[in-house]
Structure formats: structure tokens, C-alpha cells
Amino acid sequence: MRAQTGTLEAESRRNQECNVRGIARLILGFWVSLGVTAAVADDHTYPLRNHTGLVLAVPDGWKEEIKSARADAPQSLFFTPQNGPSFAVAVTPFVSMKDGSNIPDANAIRGLVEASAQRLVPRAVEKQLAIKPLVGPSCKGYYFLATDRAPAPGEWKYLTQGIARVGGADGVDVEFDILTNDGQDGVARAALDMLRHARHLTPGQP
């Protein structure tokens, strides 16, 4: 599932961009270098430009990079393996508008995920993509799993995609894509667990 026209990944990326209309893009003000190696389940804090931060416990053996899929796309965290079979985990934080616009509540977030899943059904093996909850100590969101009907050579077979609110009403919305192949169920579980335990760090918090 490389970003090629007609593939499940390409369609999901277009859907993701539609989903964030009405939500201001918070470009990451990271204080880390590109390609930093992940520590063993250590909390990594990624500062954001509104002086808050996104905290993720990055699994051992994952490396991280900050980049955009295209020049006009928001920046994302991309996690890939230091060694072994290929996978990719993209995490993109967004912040709510501060001009009085409504921010998406849990039902709205679920609706965005459902709409994205529905648009991907024609390219997926599954006839229906089940929406699953993602709930953690300070995280609440939804996701689905889709199997690419005909992945091209070098692409990934499975896409796990969703949106989660981290930190409550004043927190940060996080969109994520987890791209894996056969035998990598553990990668998807580890990525979902990382997101489930994500934290939104506000000024003054340790």
C-alpha cells in the first residue's frame, strides 16, 4: 500500500485530508531530529507549537521521522522498524479551532472514522469495515481495519486507521494509519497500545 493512485493507502490518505476540514492543522514544533532512534518504551514528548505536547511511549526497535506525505500536507510522525520486515505507523496531531468553532465530540469523531471506512470498502476485502473503540486513560477514539484487495508489490496489505482525542476537550486530535503485512499483528497491537496510552502535556505538567 504505497501511495499509488487506486490503492487502498492512496484512498485513505485522501480521506484523511477530507476528515480534518474544520479542524485547524497544528504543525508540529518538534525538538527532535529526523530519524531519532526510539528508546525502550520510554515516553517521547513531541512539543507542539501551542506550547503543549503529545507524549507517546514508543516501542523498542522503532525509529521515528518527521515528514509530510506531500509538500502541501501536514507533518506527521512516521515510525518504521530499525530492522526486520517493513511496516509504517503515521501519527498526525491536529488542534481544535480557537475562534469559537465547534470541536468534534466523540460522536463526531466516530462519524469521521465511519465515513472514511465507508469510502474504503470498494477497495477492501471486507464487505463491511467494523468500527472499534480505542479507549485509554486520557484517550478516546475509534478505528477500523481494512485489507487491501490487491496490494501491488512493495505495498502493505493491512491498514488500521482511526482518530483519537487525547486529553479531553482541550486536548489534541490524533489521526493515525498503521500499515502492516501478514505476521505483523503484534506491530498493530503495539501501535494501538502506544496511542491508547498517549497523553497531552499542557504547560506546567511534568
N, CA and C atoms as a LAMMPS dump frame, in Angstrom:
ITEM: TIMESTEP
0
ITEM: NUMBER OF ATOMS
618
ITEM: BOX BOUNDS ff ff ff
-5.0000000000000000e+02 5.0000000000000000e+02
-5.0000000000000000e+02 5.0000000000000000e+02
-5.0000000000000000e+02 5.0000000000000000e+02
ITEM: ATOMS id mol type element x y z
1 1 1 N 0.815 -1.202 0
2 1 2 C 0 0 0
3 1 3 C 0.854 1.259 0
4 2 1 N 1.739 1.392 -0.961
5 2 2 C 2.392 2.675 -1.152
6 2 3 C 1.358 3.633 -1.715
7 3 1 N 1.666 4.934 -1.621
8 3 2 C 0.674 5.937 -2.028
9 3 3 C 0.603 6.028 -3.54
10 4 1 N -0.004 5.02 -4.163
11 4 2 C -0.171 5 -5.595
12 4 3 C -1.651 5.172 -5.907
13 5 1 N -1.94 5.772 -7.051
14 5 2 C -3.316 6.015 -7.44
15 5 3 C -4.073 4.702 -7.527
16 6 1 N -5.254 4.669 -6.869
17 6 2 C -6.085 3.487 -6.935
18 6 3 C -5.851 2.512 -5.809
19 7 1 N -4.835 2.689 -5.002
20 7 2 C -4.583 1.762 -3.911
21 7 3 C -5.348 2.178 -2.676
22 8 1 N -5.492 1.217 -1.75
23 8 2 C -6.194 1.491 -0.505
24 8 3 C -5.508 2.585 0.271
25 9 1 N -4.171 2.58 0.296
26 9 2 C -3.454 3.61 1.054
27 9 3 C -3.662 4.985 0.457
28 10 1 N -3.6 5.075 -0.878
29 10 2 C -3.794 6.378 -1.516
30 10 3 C -5.187 6.915 -1.215
31 11 1 N -6.182 6.051 -1.276
32 11 2 C -7.545 6.48 -0.992
33 11 3 C -7.673 6.904 0.458
34 12 1 N -7.029 6.174 1.376
35 12 2 C -7.133 6.516 2.794
36 12 3 C -6.509 7.872 3.067
37 13 1 N -5.417 8.193 2.377
38 13 2 C -4.77 9.476 2.59
39 13 3 C -5.659 10.613 2.114
40 14 1 N -6.343 10.417 0.991
41 14 2 C -7.282 11.445 0.529
42 14 3 C -8.423 11.601 1.519
43 15 1 N -8.924 10.485 2.044
44 15 2 C -9.997 10.55 3.026
45 15 3 C -9.549 11.276 4.273
46 16 1 N -8.316 11.016 4.708
47 16 2 C -7.803 11.634 5.927
48 16 3 C -7.788 13.149 5.772
49 17 1 N -7.392 13.64 4.597
50 17 2 C -7.334 15.075 4.388
51 17 3 C -8.733 15.682 4.425
52 18 1 N -9.746 14.955 3.92
53 18 2 C -11.117 15.447 3.982
54 18 3 C -11.603 15.49 5.418
55 19 1 N -11.203 14.511 6.221
56 19 2 C -11.691 14.419 7.588
57 19 3 C -11.314 15.613 8.438
58 20 1 N -10.204 16.254 8.148
59 20 2 C -9.712 17.289 9.04
60 20 3 C -10.194 18.686 8.652
61 21 1 N -11.043 18.791 7.651
62 21 2 C -11.621 20.099 7.348
63 21 3 C -12.449 20.548 8.533
64 22 1 N -12.3 21.799 8.906
65 22 2 C -12.974 22.327 10.078
66 22 3 C -12.149 22.203 11.333
67 23 1 N -11.011 21.528 11.243
68 23 2 C -10.08 21.424 12.37
69 23 3 C -8.778 22.08 11.928
70 24 1 N -8.276 23.003 12.701
71 24 2 C -7.043 23.692 12.318
72 24 3 C -5.876 22.745 12.413
73 25 1 N -4.945 22.822 11.445
74 25 2 C -3.785 21.968 11.453
75 25 3 C -2.728 22.548 12.392
76 26 1 N -2.353 21.751 13.348
77 26 2 C -1.294 22.159 14.27
78 26 3 C 0 21.506 13.801
79 27 1 N 0.845 22.287 13.139
80 27 2 C 2.099 21.752 12.647
81 27 3 C 3.035 21.533 13.826
82 28 1 N 3.658 20.393 13.858
83 28 2 C 4.48 20.02 14.998
84 28 3 C 5.71 20.909 15.113
85 29 1 N 5.953 21.41 16.322
86 29 2 C 7.167 22.167 16.585
87 29 3 C 8.145 21.27 17.299
88 30 1 N 8.534 20.187 16.653
89 30 2 C 9.336 19.174 17.321
90 30 3 C 10.71 19.695 17.704
91 31 1 N 11.199 19.213 18.837
92 31 2 C 12.552 19.494 19.276
93 31 3 C 13.413 18.253 19.159
94 32 1 N 13.057 17.388 18.227
95 32 2 C 13.85 16.187 17.995
96 32 3 C 14.349 16.231 16.559
97 33 1 N 15.392 15.494 16.264
98 33 2 C 15.964 15.454 14.928
99 33 3 C 15.299 14.357 14.116
100 34 1 N 15.376 14.482 12.814
101 34 2 C 14.822 13.458 11.961
102 34 3 C 15.592 12.16 12.168
103 35 1 N 14.832 11.066 12.231
104 35 2 C 15.475 9.772 12.314
105 35 3 C 15.978 9.408 13.686
106 36 1 N 15.471 10.005 14.751
107 36 2 C 15.903 9.659 16.093
108 36 3 C 15.477 8.233 16.413
109 37 1 N 16.348 7.453 17.038
110 37 2 C 16.042 6.078 17.378
111 37 3 C 15.191 6.013 18.63
112 38 1 N 14.169 5.167 18.623
113 38 2 C 13.27 5.048 19.761
114 38 3 C 13.937 4.318 20.903
115 39 1 N 13.632 4.735 22.126
116 39 2 C 14.14 4.06 23.312
117 39 3 C 13.163 2.974 23.722
118 40 1 N 13.559 2.171 24.717
119 40 2 C 12.735 1.054 25.161
120 40 3 C 11.536 1.575 25.934
121 41 1 N 10.377 1.634 25.293
122 41 2 C 9.121 2.022 25.932
123 41 3 C 9.241 3.309 26.73
124 42 1 N 10.204 4.152 26.409
125 42 2 C 10.332 5.443 27.073
126 42 3 C 9.275 6.401 26.529
127 43 1 N 8.833 7.322 27.393
128 43 2 C 7.939 8.369 26.931
129 43 3 C 8.717 9.358 26.072
130 44 1 N 8.248 9.572 24.867
131 44 2 C 8.803 10.597 23.988
132 44 3 C 7.821 11.755 23.96
133 45 1 N 8.283 12.944 24.272
134 45 2 C 7.424 14.128 24.254
135 45 3 C 7.702 14.918 22.984
136 46 1 N 6.654 15.162 22.197
137 46 2 C 6.764 15.891 20.948
138 46 3 C 6.078 17.246 21.127
139 47 1 N 6.855 18.303 21.386
140 47 2 C 6.254 19.623 21.621
141 47 3 C 5.495 20.128 20.396
142 48 1 N 4.383 20.789 20.637
143 48 2 C 3.56 21.371 19.601
144 48 3 C 3.659 22.887 19.676
145 49 1 N 3.281 23.551 18.625
146 49 2 C 3.501 24.998 18.548
147 49 3 C 2.6 25.818 19.45
148 50 1 N 1.601 25.202 20.059
149 50 2 C 0.785 25.933 21.027
150 50 3 C 1.32 25.733 22.442
151 51 1 N 2.572 25.283 22.534
152 51 2 C 3.271 25.11 23.809
153 51 3 C 2.723 23.96 24.637
154 52 1 N 2.004 23.054 24.009
155 52 2 C 1.629 21.81 24.65
156 52 3 C 2.467 20.699 24.017
157 53 1 N 2.191 19.466 24.372
158 53 2 C 2.97 18.38 23.81
159 53 3 C 2.16 17.101 23.705
160 54 1 N 2.565 16.242 22.795
161 54 2 C 1.997 14.911 22.657
162 54 3 C 3.027 13.924 23.181
163 55 1 N 2.617 13.101 24.142
164 55 2 C 3.524 12.138 24.775
165 55 3 C 3.158 10.737 24.298
166 56 1 N 4.129 10.029 23.725
167 56 2 C 3.935 8.669 23.25
168 56 3 C 5.019 7.768 23.825
169 57 1 N 4.632 6.583 24.267
170 57 2 C 5.59 5.569 24.705
171 57 3 C 5.95 4.735 23.486
172 58 1 N 7.089 5.043 22.878
173 58 2 C 7.478 4.418 21.612
174 58 3 C 8.075 3.032 21.874
175 59 1 N 7.589 2 21.205
176 59 2 C 8.115 0.653 21.419
177 59 3 C 9.59 0.526 21.038
178 60 1 N 10.253 -0.411 21.684
179 60 2 C 11.646 -0.704 21.379
180 60 3 C 11.773 -1.168 19.928
181 61 1 N 12.84 -0.74 19.277
182 61 2 C 13.1 -1.182 17.916
183 61 3 C 12.432 -0.354 16.846
184 62 1 N 11.709 0.703 17.228
185 62 2 C 11.086 1.592 16.255
186 62 3 C 11.917 2.859 16.12
187 63 1 N 12.067 3.336 14.904
188 63 2 C 12.704 4.631 14.683
189 63 3 C 11.652 5.601 14.176
190 64 1 N 11.9 6.873 14.38
191 64 2 C 10.895 7.888 14.066
192 64 3 C 11.458 8.92 13.108
193 65 1 N 10.583 9.472 12.324
194 65 2 C 10.943 10.512 11.359
195 65 3 C 9.77 11.468 11.243
196 66 1 N 10.06 12.732 11.037
197 66 2 C 9.018 13.749 10.869
198 66 3 C 8.999 14.158 9.409
199 67 1 N 7.857 13.987 8.763
200 67 2 C 7.78 14.361 7.355
201 67 3 C 6.327 14.497 6.944
202 68 1 N 6.125 14.986 5.726
203 68 2 C 4.8 15.102 5.143
204 68 3 C 4.727 14.2 3.926
205 69 1 N 3.54 13.647 3.689
206 69 2 C 3.355 12.804 2.512
207 69 3 C 3.536 13.612 1.23
208 70 1 N 3.148 14.915 1.275
209 70 2 C 3.32 15.826 0.148
210 70 3 C 3.684 17.184 0.698
211 71 1 N 4.108 18.063 -0.171
212 71 2 C 4.541 19.395 0.264
213 71 3 C 3.411 20.181 0.911
214 72 1 N 2.161 19.956 0.465
215 72 2 C 1.037 20.712 0.99
216 72 3 C 0.289 19.969 2.098
217 73 1 N 0.854 18.862 2.577
218 73 2 C 0.193 18.072 3.62
219 73 3 C 0.785 18.402 4.987
220 74 1 N 0.005 18.191 6.063
221 74 2 C 0.539 18.442 7.407
222 74 3 C 1.644 17.462 7.75
223 75 1 N 2.494 17.859 8.67
224 75 2 C 3.577 16.994 9.103
225 75 3 C 3.056 15.892 10.009
226 76 1 N 3.691 14.739 9.908
227 76 2 C 3.314 13.582 10.695
228 76 3 C 4.555 12.943 11.281
229 77 1 N 4.35 12.188 12.338
230 77 2 C 5.375 11.294 12.854
231 77 3 C 5.254 9.978 12.11
232 78 1 N 6.355 9.502 11.557
233 78 2 C 6.37 8.201 10.893
234 78 3 C 7.294 7.273 11.668
235 79 1 N 6.743 6.135 12.097
236 79 2 C 7.523 5.121 12.793
237 79 3 C 7.724 3.935 11.868
238 80 1 N 8.958 3.471 11.774
239 80 2 C 9.315 2.32 10.959
240 80 3 C 10.29 1.455 11.746
241 81 1 N 10.505 0.209 11.325
242 81 2 C 11.393 -0.665 12.1
243 81 3 C 12.867 -0.337 11.871
244 82 1 N 13.656 -0.478 12.927
245 82 2 C 15.108 -0.356 12.767
246 82 3 C 15.641 -1.507 11.925
247 83 1 N 15.06 -2.682 12.124
248 83 2 C 15.455 -3.877 11.382
249 83 3 C 14.225 -4.741 11.155
250 84 1 N 14.338 -5.677 10.214
251 84 2 C 13.26 -6.634 10.006
252 84 3 C 12.247 -6.21 8.969
253 85 1 N 11.147 -6.955 8.887
254 85 2 C 10.122 -6.69 7.873
255 85 3 C 9.555 -5.276 7.974
256 86 1 N 9.198 -4.741 6.837
257 86 2 C 8.726 -3.36 6.765
258 86 3 C 7.336 -3.195 7.348
259 87 1 N 7.139 -2.075 8.033
260 87 2 C 5.822 -1.597 8.44
261 87 3 C 5.926 -0.088 8.57
262 88 1 N 4.797 0.581 8.708
263 88 2 C 4.801 2.034 8.878
264 88 3 C 3.639 2.443 9.762
265 89 1 N 3.912 3.35 10.678
266 89 2 C 2.882 3.917 11.55
267 89 3 C 2.974 5.436 11.426
268 90 1 N 1.914 6.059 10.961
269 90 2 C 1.876 7.517 10.815
270 90 3 C 0.934 8.099 11.861
271 91 1 N 1.403 9.102 12.588
272 91 2 C 0.621 9.761 13.629
273 91 3 C 0.622 11.256 13.333
274 92 1 N -0.568 11.828 13.157
275 92 2 C -0.693 13.237 12.786
276 92 3 C -1.562 13.963 13.804
277 93 1 N -0.987 14.874 14.614
278 93 2 C -1.785 15.635 15.589
279 93 3 C -2.444 16.85 14.939
280 94 1 N -3.655 17.162 15.415
281 94 2 C -4.387 18.344 14.991
282 94 3 C -4.938 19.029 16.234
283 95 1 N -5.095 20.336 16.178
284 95 2 C -5.64 21.083 17.304
285 95 3 C -6.957 21.703 16.889
286 96 1 N -7.854 21.863 17.843
287 96 2 C -9.159 22.453 17.559
288 96 3 C -9.043 23.953 17.353
289 97 1 N -9.99 24.501 16.599
290 97 2 C -10.026 25.938 16.356
291 97 3 C -10.242 26.686 17.663
292 98 1 N -9.642 27.863 17.794
293 98 2 C -9.811 28.692 18.989
294 98 3 C -10.686 29.91 18.712
295 99 1 N -11.432 29.891 17.606
296 99 2 C -12.238 31.05 17.223
297 99 3 C -13.722 30.849 17.505
298 100 1 N -14.028 29.893 18.379
299 100 2 C -15.414 29.633 18.712
300 100 3 C -16.044 28.519 17.906
301 101 1 N -15.323 27.962 16.93
302 101 2 C -15.856 26.862 16.146
303 101 3 C -16.067 25.64 17.035
304 102 1 N -17.063 24.859 16.676
305 102 2 C -17.3 23.643 17.425
306 102 3 C -16.181 22.639 17.189
307 103 1 N -15.774 21.953 18.248
308 103 2 C -14.781 20.906 18.111
309 103 3 C -15.515 19.575 18.052
310 104 1 N -14.983 18.608 17.344
311 104 2 C -15.7 17.339 17.213
312 104 3 C -15.765 16.594 18.54
313 105 1 N -16.974 16.166 18.913
314 105 2 C -17.117 15.355 20.107
315 105 3 C -16.934 13.891 19.732
316 106 1 N -17.157 12.987 20.692
317 106 2 C -16.928 11.568 20.439
318 106 3 C -17.783 11.061 19.278
319 107 1 N -19.033 11.506 19.207
320 107 2 C -19.902 11.069 18.117
321 107 3 C -19.416 11.581 16.77
322 108 1 N -18.923 12.815 16.753
323 108 2 C -18.422 13.384 15.5
324 108 3 C -17.164 12.66 15.045
325 109 1 N -16.283 12.338 15.999
326 109 2 C -15.066 11.601 15.653
327 109 3 C -15.422 10.238 15.082
328 110 1 N -16.365 9.558 15.719
329 110 2 C -16.802 8.257 15.197
330 110 3 C -17.369 8.413 13.787
331 111 1 N -18.135 9.488 13.573
332 111 2 C -18.7 9.721 12.255
333 111 3 C -17.636 9.918 11.182
334 112 1 N -16.567 10.638 11.526
335 112 2 C -15.471 10.83 10.577
336 112 3 C -14.811 9.505 10.226
337 113 1 N -14.599 8.666 11.239
338 113 2 C -13.972 7.362 11.005
339 113 3 C -14.894 6.47 10.178
340 114 1 N -16.188 6.487 10.484
341 114 2 C -17.146 5.699 9.714
342 114 3 C -17.176 6.132 8.251
343 115 1 N -17.133 7.44 8.017
344 115 2 C -17.157 7.942 6.644
345 115 3 C -15.918 7.508 5.88
346 116 1 N -14.766 7.556 6.535
347 116 2 C -13.525 7.119 5.893
348 116 3 C -13.586 5.63 5.573
349 117 1 N -14.082 4.834 6.523
350 117 2 C -14.195 3.397 6.303
351 117 3 C -15.128 3.097 5.132
352 118 1 N -16.24 3.812 5.076
353 118 2 C -17.209 3.564 4.017
354 118 3 C -16.615 3.833 2.643
355 119 1 N -15.791 4.858 2.544
356 119 2 C -15.187 5.172 1.248
357 119 3 C -14.134 4.144 0.844
358 120 1 N -13.583 3.431 1.819
359 120 2 C -12.55 2.44 1.51
360 120 3 C -13.106 1.055 1.207
361 121 1 N -14.363 0.821 1.513
362 121 2 C -14.95 -0.504 1.319
363 121 3 C -14.761 -1.032 -0.103
364 122 1 N -14.956 -0.225 -1.163
365 122 2 C -14.813 -0.782 -2.516
366 122 3 C -13.419 -1.328 -2.818
367 123 1 N -12.402 -0.881 -2.09
368 123 2 C -11.036 -1.345 -2.35
369 123 3 C -10.573 -2.394 -1.341
370 124 1 N -11.46 -2.747 -0.411
371 124 2 C -11.084 -3.667 0.659
372 124 3 C -11.67 -5.052 0.437
373 125 1 N -11.02 -6.052 1.042
374 125 2 C -11.539 -7.42 1.01
375 125 3 C -12.852 -7.497 1.781
376 126 1 N -12.901 -6.807 2.91
377 126 2 C -14.088 -6.841 3.761
378 126 3 C -15.266 -6.124 3.087
379 127 1 N -16.443 -6.711 3.211
380 127 2 C -17.647 -6.073 2.672
381 127 3 C -18.15 -4.98 3.605
382 128 1 N -17.768 -5.082 4.871
383 128 2 C -18.128 -4.063 5.862
384 128 3 C -16.953 -3.904 6.814
385 129 1 N -16.579 -2.662 7.114
386 129 2 C -15.449 -2.385 7.995
387 129 3 C -15.988 -1.997 9.368
388 130 1 N -15.739 -2.863 10.34
389 130 2 C -16.261 -2.644 11.684
390 130 3 C -15.504 -1.515 12.375
391 131 1 N -16.238 -0.628 13.019
392 131 2 C -15.651 0.471 13.776
393 131 3 C -15.451 0.01 15.222
394 132 1 N -14.214 0.142 15.709
395 132 2 C -13.872 -0.324 17.037
396 132 3 C -13.455 0.853 17.921
397 133 1 N -13.754 0.779 19.216
398 133 2 C -13.347 1.861 20.117
399 133 3 C -11.876 1.754 20.491
400 134 1 N -11.268 2.895 20.717
401 134 2 C -9.904 2.965 21.241
402 134 3 C -9.971 3.842 22.488
403 135 1 N -9.828 3.231 23.652
404 135 2 C -10.023 3.937 24.916
405 135 3 C -8.833 3.702 25.828
406 136 1 N -8.315 4.78 26.395
407 136 2 C -7.209 4.707 27.338
408 136 3 C -7.411 5.697 28.462
409 137 1 N -6.425 5.842 29.338
410 137 2 C -6.559 6.747 30.484
411 137 3 C -6.917 8.177 30.101
412 138 1 N -6.359 8.687 29.016
413 138 2 C -6.692 10.039 28.563
414 138 3 C -6.922 10.076 27.057
415 139 1 N -7.382 8.971 26.521
416 139 2 C -7.574 8.827 25.078
417 139 3 C -8.924 8.184 24.807
418 140 1 N -9.646 8.735 23.832
419 140 2 C -10.887 8.119 23.389
420 140 3 C -11.043 8.357 21.901
421 141 1 N -11.215 7.267 21.159
422 141 2 C -11.359 7.393 19.721
423 141 3 C -11.909 6.131 19.1
424 142 1 N -11.756 6.04 17.778
425 142 2 C -12.298 4.915 17.021
426 142 3 C -11.353 4.59 15.874
427 143 1 N -11.422 3.33 15.424
428 143 2 C -10.568 2.911 14.316
429 143 3 C -11.212 1.733 13.593
430 144 1 N -10.641 1.369 12.449
431 144 2 C -11.086 0.187 11.711
432 144 3 C -9.876 -0.46 11.062
433 145 1 N -10.038 -1.694 10.658
434 145 2 C -9.002 -2.457 9.956
435 145 3 C -9.521 -2.814 8.577
436 146 1 N -8.714 -2.538 7.543
437 146 2 C -9.081 -2.873 6.168
438 146 3 C -7.966 -3.686 5.529
439 147 1 N -8.362 -4.651 4.702
440 147 2 C -7.411 -5.488 3.975
441 147 3 C -7.441 -5.097 2.509
442 148 1 N -6.3 -4.728 1.97
443 148 2 C -6.213 -4.32 0.572
444 148 3 C -6.555 -5.509 -0.324
445 149 1 N -7.482 -5.297 -1.237
446 149 2 C -7.924 -6.372 -2.122
447 149 3 C -6.822 -6.827 -3.065
448 150 1 N -5.993 -5.909 -3.525
449 150 2 C -4.949 -6.263 -4.499
450 150 3 C -3.73 -5.374 -4.287
451 151 1 N -2.971 -5.591 -3.2
452 151 2 C -1.785 -4.758 -2.976
453 151 3 C -0.728 -5.005 -4.041
454 152 1 N -0.147 -3.929 -4.527
455 152 2 C 0.923 -4.038 -5.519
456 152 3 C 2.221 -4.454 -4.834
457 153 1 N 3.195 -4.955 -5.585
458 153 2 C 4.483 -5.325 -4.98
459 153 3 C 5.094 -4.147 -4.218
460 154 1 N 5.552 -4.411 -3.007
461 154 2 C 6.148 -3.367 -2.194
462 154 3 C 5.157 -2.604 -1.343
463 155 1 N 3.865 -2.876 -1.522
464 155 2 C 2.853 -2.224 -0.707
465 155 3 C 2.508 -3.089 0.499
466 156 1 N 1.754 -2.483 1.441
467 156 2 C 1.304 -3.218 2.613
468 156 3 C -0.108 -3.747 2.376
469 157 1 N -0.414 -4.827 3.077
470 157 2 C -1.699 -5.499 2.887
471 157 3 C -2.793 -4.958 3.808
472 158 1 N -2.411 -4.564 5.024
473 158 2 C -3.403 -4.176 6.026
474 158 3 C -3.264 -2.709 6.411
475 159 1 N -4.4 -2.055 6.546
476 159 2 C -4.453 -0.677 7.019
477 159 3 C -5.335 -0.612 8.252
478 160 1 N -4.79 -0.109 9.343
479 160 2 C -5.574 0.222 10.531
480 160 3 C -5.583 1.735 10.636
481 161 1 N -6.76 2.336 10.578
482 161 2 C -6.855 3.793 10.533
483 161 3 C -7.889 4.287 11.524
484 162 1 N -7.618 5.426 12.157
485 162 2 C -8.591 5.973 13.087
486 162 3 C -8.248 7.379 13.535
487 163 1 N -9.063 7.88 14.45
488 163 2 C -8.882 9.198 15.048
489 163 3 C -9.136 9.062 16.539
490 164 1 N -8.317 9.704 17.35
491 164 2 C -8.499 9.682 18.8
492 164 3 C -8.328 11.085 19.359
493 165 1 N -9.117 11.409 20.367
494 165 2 C -8.931 12.638 21.128
495 165 3 C -8.076 12.297 22.332
496 166 1 N -6.964 12.994 22.465
497 166 2 C -6.049 12.782 23.585
498 166 3 C -6.106 14.012 24.482
499 167 1 N -6.528 13.834 25.736
500 167 2 C -6.515 14.936 26.686
501 167 3 C -7.825 15.649 26.9
502 168 1 N -8.926 15.103 26.447
503 168 2 C -10.212 15.731 26.712
504 168 3 C -10.526 16.889 25.785
505 169 1 N -11.48 17.749 26.205
506 169 2 C -11.99 18.82 25.349
507 169 3 C -10.906 19.795 24.919
508 170 1 N -9.904 20.019 25.761
509 170 2 C -8.826 20.948 25.432
510 170 3 C -7.584 20.218 24.929
511 171 1 N -7.754 18.972 24.544
512 171 2 C -6.616 18.17 24.12
513 171 3 C -6.309 18.302 22.641
514 172 1 N -5.755 17.242 22.09
515 172 2 C -5.315 17.229 20.696
516 172 3 C -5.948 16.028 20.003
517 173 1 N -6.423 16.246 18.782
518 173 2 C -6.943 15.15 17.973
519 173 3 C -5.79 14.523 17.208
520 174 1 N -5.737 13.206 17.216
521 174 2 C -4.643 12.476 16.58
522 174 3 C -5.219 11.519 15.547
523 175 1 N -4.825 11.684 14.306
524 175 2 C -5.178 10.732 13.264
525 175 3 C -4.022 9.771 13.079
526 176 1 N -4.334 8.526 12.78
527 176 2 C -3.266 7.538 12.659
528 176 3 C -3.562 6.527 11.561
529 177 1 N -2.483 6.058 10.939
530 177 2 C -2.511 4.995 9.936
531 177 3 C -1.449 3.98 10.325
532 178 1 N -1.827 2.707 10.393
533 178 2 C -0.898 1.623 10.713
534 178 3 C -0.898 0.677 9.525
535 179 1 N 0.246 0.534 8.872
536 179 2 C 0.371 -0.258 7.647
537 179 3 C 1.244 -1.471 7.919
538 180 1 N 0.668 -2.665 7.721
539 180 2 C 1.365 -3.909 8.055
540 180 3 C 1.097 -4.972 7.002
541 181 1 N 1.812 -6.085 7.149
542 181 2 C 1.62 -7.255 6.297
543 181 3 C 1.324 -8.47 7.168
544 182 1 N 1.198 -9.629 6.532
545 182 2 C 0.942 -10.867 7.267
546 182 3 C 2.025 -11.098 8.317
547 183 1 N 1.618 -11.61 9.461
548 183 2 C 2.556 -11.909 10.527
549 183 3 C 2.955 -10.727 11.374
550 184 1 N 2.314 -9.571 11.161
551 184 2 C 2.676 -8.367 11.91
552 184 3 C 1.526 -7.87 12.794
553 185 1 N 0.716 -8.802 13.279
554 185 2 C -0.365 -8.416 14.187
555 185 3 C 0.181 -7.731 15.434
556 186 1 N 1.361 -8.186 15.889
557 186 2 C 1.964 -7.588 17.079
558 186 3 C 2.323 -6.135 16.883
559 187 1 N 2.707 -5.768 15.662
560 187 2 C 3.025 -4.37 15.361
561 187 3 C 1.779 -3.512 15.498
562 188 1 N 0.675 -3.977 14.931
563 188 2 C -0.575 -3.217 15.013
564 188 3 C -1.03 -3.084 16.462
565 189 1 N -0.9 -4.166 17.233
566 189 2 C -1.291 -4.094 18.645
567 189 3 C -0.419 -3.108 19.409
568 190 1 N 0.893 -3.138 19.126
569 190 2 C 1.808 -2.226 19.818
570 190 3 C 1.501 -0.774 19.468
571 191 1 N 1.182 -0.52 18.204
572 191 2 C 0.857 0.848 17.786
573 191 3 C -0.432 1.333 18.447
574 192 1 N -1.439 0.481 18.478
575 192 2 C -2.695 0.867 19.118
576 192 3 C -2.494 1.081 20.615
577 193 1 N -1.647 0.271 21.236
578 193 2 C -1.38 0.441 22.66
579 193 3 C -0.642 1.757 22.917
580 194 1 N 0.301 2.105 22.026
581 194 2 C 1.002 3.377 22.141
582 194 3 C 0.013 4.538 22.084
583 195 1 N -0.932 4.463 21.169
584 195 2 C -1.932 5.52 21.033
585 195 3 C -2.911 5.515 22.197
586 196 1 N -3.275 4.329 22.643
587 196 2 C -4.224 4.201 23.756
588 196 3 C -3.696 4.882 25.015
589 197 1 N -2.378 4.85 25.2
590 197 2 C -1.764 5.441 26.387
591 197 3 C -1.108 6.789 26.105
592 198 1 N -1.449 7.392 24.964
593 198 2 C -0.929 8.723 24.647
594 198 3 C -1.43 9.739 25.665
595 199 1 N -0.636 10.794 25.868
596 199 2 C -1.012 11.857 26.798
597 199 3 C -0.797 13.208 26.14
598 200 1 N -1.641 14.166 26.528
599 200 2 C -1.491 15.548 26.08
600 200 3 C -0.886 16.337 27.222
601 201 1 N 0.284 16.882 26.998
602 201 2 C 1.026 17.586 28.031
603 201 3 C 0.774 19.068 27.907
604 202 1 N 0.249 19.676 28.976
605 202 2 C -0.02 21.12 28.993
606 202 3 C 1.075 21.834 29.778
607 203 1 N 1.242 23.158 29.572
608 203 2 C 2.3 23.892 30.287
609 203 3 C 2.21 23.702 31.789
610 204 1 N 3.359 23.421 32.401
611 204 2 C 3.419 23.242 33.844
612 204 3 C 3.346 21.799 34.28
613 205 1 N 2.91 20.899 33.349
614 205 2 C 2.881 19.488 33.694
615 205 3 C 4.264 18.881 33.549
616 206 1 N 4.623 17.895 34.411
617 206 2 C 5.94 17.258 34.307
618 206 3 C 6.001 16.343 33.103
